[in-house]
Amino acid sequence: MNTSLPLRPVDAGFFVAAQLGPEHMAEVAALGFRSVVNNRPDYEAGPDQPTDAAVRAAAEAAGLAYRYLPVPPGYHSPDEVAAMAALLDELPGPVLAYCRSGARSTRLYVAALQLRD
């Protein structure tokens, strides 16, 4: 995958990235992703962080399924893990999830997989 985006594969159908913005969504779609999950709460990094609404509009315009599942860094509640598991069942893959660094989305994904076992 040739891209300047900060993407990291977690498994064959799930990738994570650091903060993405509206300007990235067309490239995300061109890379073959079918879904995007935003795990970063709005304004977590201040007023310059792209909002859910702005990224959602660009993702949908690019033909991507988009879901907003904001979770705080460091802890994922059982309800948040269950919501991520439900998204994994619902969304077409491959899926790209993002947060500040990608670590939170990775941890959430791993915890959601454990619910499926």
Phi, psi and omega in degrees: 000115182261108183204156174267356179289149182279065184267143174225128176286139173256319168207188189301327184245010184220124179236158175234161179211160168287178183319126174248160179231177179305325182293348181265344191294323178296320178293321177302314179295318181296333178283353177103001176290148179247344183216150176230135175240124177263112179260010184254123177299142176305140175064017177302324180256011180108183188289347180274351179289135177300139181276160174307313183299319181292317180290319179303312181300316180291321179296313181294323177296331179273001178086016181267144166286139185223134176226146179249113177230080183287131177226144179288156177291147171094330182215135175240120180290160176304324179293322179292320178296317178296322178296321178294318178300319178296320178297320179297326177286328187274319191278143174286142179259167003286152184250139173242119177250147179220157176209209180293313183238344187103341182293317180298315179296322178296311180298320179296318179298312180299317179295321179295322177298325180295331176291333183278343182281000000 
